[in-house]
Amino acid sequence: MKKISQKLLAISVILTLAFIWINSMLPGDLSGRESGWVLRLAEPLLDYIRSGQIRQAMLRFALRFPDRLSESLIRFAGAVEDHLLSQDAMFLVRKAAHFSEYTLLGYLMGLLCVRRDGRSRFFLPEAACLGAAFIDEGIQLFSAGRAAQLRDVCIDLSGATLGLTMALVLLGVVRAFLRSTASKTWGNL
């Protein structure tokens, strides 16, 4: 069973990389049209954020629970709102695509790169995701209307780190649960 799940994870990683790299091969105008389609889907959410309702909700929260975290959340919500009002939403959609693709890749790589003793690895999948990000940007050098950007590599790596961290947390929780279940089972015998 474990070999089957490892093979499925490996296939998932390959398919995710293919999706990422095929999107990087698209000419700039076609890639822009795809991003525009996503932007139209996200427009109701962006309108809600721009309306100021998130900042108002954060202010109500801060009044109930005054602390540093509340202040930080208010500043963050305000910064997001200000950025959406002043910046091109297409830019955010394109960068969110980078982040989310690599979050998935990092998550899958984190699950795939578990050692034989069941312990998790961090640096091997992180390095693999970094290599994939550089290849991704390299592909864009040869795509019409596209350019390679170091900023995108940093966004990709941030997404991969989040995905990898999520996988490691999940594996840790599962391992702790199995350990506690096994000790209870063996303790009752």
C-alpha positions as a printed Julia matrix, in Angstrom:
189×3 Matrix{Float64}:
   0.0    0.0     0.0
   2.81   2.4     0.88
   4.49   1.86   -2.51
   1.22   2.6    -4.31
   0.72   5.84   -2.39
   4.34   6.88   -3.09
   3.8    6.2    -6.81
   0.59   8.24   -6.78
   2.38  11.11   -5.04
   5.22  10.95   -7.57
   2.71  11.04  -10.44
   0.96  13.99   -8.77
   4.27  15.86   -8.49
   5.02  15.2   -12.18
   1.54  16.37  -13.24
   1.85  19.5   -11.09
   5.23  20.32  -12.62
   3.82  19.71  -16.11
   0.93  22.08  -15.37
   3.31  24.76  -14.06
   5.79  24.47  -16.9
   3.16  24.24  -19.67
   1.63  27.47  -18.35
   5.09  29.04  -18.5
   5.38  28.08  -22.17
   2.22  29.99  -23.08
   2.78  33.25  -24.96
   2.23  36.4   -22.92
  -1.08  37.34  -24.58
  -2.63  33.9   -24.02
  -1.36  33.8   -20.44
  -2.86  37.24  -19.9
  -6.24  36.07  -21.2
  -6.19  33.14  -18.77
  -5.34  35.49  -15.91
  -8.17  37.77  -17.03
 -10.6   34.85  -16.82
  -9.47  34.15  -13.23
  -9.72  37.86  -12.43
 -13.34  37.93  -13.63
 -14.09  34.98  -11.33
 -12.39  36.72   -8.39
 -13.99  40.13   -9.03
 -16.8   39.72   -6.43
 -14.21  38.88   -3.76
 -12.02  41.81   -4.81
 -15.03  44.15   -4.71
 -15.8   42.94   -1.18
 -12.22  43.57   -0.08
 -12.2   47.01   -1.74
 -15.45  47.94    0.01
 -13.64  48.28    3.33
 -15.77  45.67    5.09
 -12.73  43.58    6.02
 -11.04  46.55    7.67
 -14.27  47.36    9.55
 -14.54  43.75   10.75
 -10.93  43.88   11.94
 -11.6   47.13   13.8
 -14.6   45.57   15.56
 -12.42  42.59   16.49
  -9.66  44.87   17.8
 -12.08  46.8    19.97
 -13.18  43.54   21.59
  -9.67  42.07   21.92
  -7.1   44.88   22.05
  -3.66  43.35   21.64
  -0.71  43.37   19.25
  -2.16  40.65   17.04
  -5.33  42.68   16.48
  -3.29  45.74   15.58
  -1.23  43.68   13.14
  -4.36  42.23   11.53
  -5.82  45.71   11.08
  -2.61  46.95    9.46
  -2.51  43.88    7.21
  -6.16  44.25    6.15
  -5.59  47.93    5.47
  -2.48  47.2     3.42
  -4.31  44.59    1.32
  -7.23  46.94    0.8
  -4.95  49.86   -0.12
  -2.96  47.67   -2.5
  -6.13  46.5    -4.25
  -7.32  50.08   -4.6
  -4.02  51.36   -5.95
  -2.55  48.45   -7.86
  -3.49  46.4   -10.84
  -5.54  43.43   -9.65
  -4.16  41.43  -12.59
  -0.72  41.63  -10.97
  -2.13  40.09   -7.79
  -3.88  37.32   -9.71
  -0.69  36.4   -11.56
   1.39  36.36   -8.37
  -1.29  34.41   -6.5
  -1.13  31.83   -9.29
   2.62  31.44   -8.76
   2.16  31.14   -5.0
  -0.69  28.62   -5.16
   0.93  26.39   -7.79
   4.06  26.11   -5.71
   2.1   25.66   -2.48
   0.61  22.54   -4.04
   4.02  21.42   -5.31
   5.63  21.94   -1.89
   2.83  20.04   -0.18
   3.13  17.07   -2.54
   6.93  17.09   -2.32
   6.72  17.17    1.47
   4.51  14.1     1.49
   6.67  12.35   -1.11
  10.0   12.91    0.61
   9.36  11.08    3.86
  12.32   9.02    5.01
  12.09   5.24    5.42
  11.98   5.61    9.2
   8.88   7.79    8.82
  10.61  11.06    9.67
  10.07  14.08    7.47
  12.59  15.93    5.35
  12.6   19.64    4.67
  15.63  20.71    2.68
  15.5   18.13   -0.13
  11.94  18.98   -1.24
  12.61  22.7    -0.68
  15.69  22.54   -2.91
  13.72  20.6    -5.55
  11.0   23.28   -5.52
  13.63  26.01   -5.83
  15.1   24.2    -8.84
  11.63  23.89  -10.37
  11.07  27.63   -9.86
  14.31  28.49  -11.66
  13.4   26.14  -14.52
   9.95  27.76  -14.62
  11.44  31.22  -15.02
  13.98  29.91  -17.52
  11.14  28.56  -19.67
   9.56  32.01  -19.66
  12.72  33.48  -21.17
  11.92  31.56  -24.35
   8.15  32.27  -24.38
   6.92  35.17  -26.52
   5.86  38.17  -24.46
   7.13  36.7   -21.18
  10.1   37.48  -18.97
  11.93  35.77  -16.13
  11.75  37.54  -12.77
  13.63  36.82   -9.58
  10.61  38.12   -7.68
   8.57  35.22   -9.1
  11.2   32.72   -7.91
  10.88  34.22   -4.4
   7.07  33.99   -4.57
   7.33  30.4    -5.82
   9.71  29.48   -3.0
   7.41  31.11   -0.43
   4.48  29.07   -1.71
   6.56  25.89   -1.69
   7.65  26.59    1.88
   4.03  27.02    2.97
   2.98  23.79    1.23
   5.93  21.89    2.65
   5.2   23.2     6.14
   1.56  22.12    5.8
   2.69  18.63    4.78
   5.14  18.37    7.67
   2.5   19.5    10.17
   0.01  17.0     8.75
   2.59  14.19    8.94
   3.46  15.16   12.52
  -0.19  15.15   13.58
  -0.8   11.78   11.91
   2.35  10.33   13.49
   1.33  11.58   16.96
  -2.17  10.2    16.51
  -0.88   6.8    15.43
   1.56   6.71   18.34
  -1.15   7.58   20.86
  -3.55   5.05   19.33
  -0.89   2.31   19.32
   0.03   2.97   22.96
  -3.61   2.8    24.02
  -4.15  -0.42   22.07
  -1.04  -2.11   23.45
  -1.72  -0.76   26.94
  -5.09  -2.49   27.06
  -3.66  -5.94   26.25
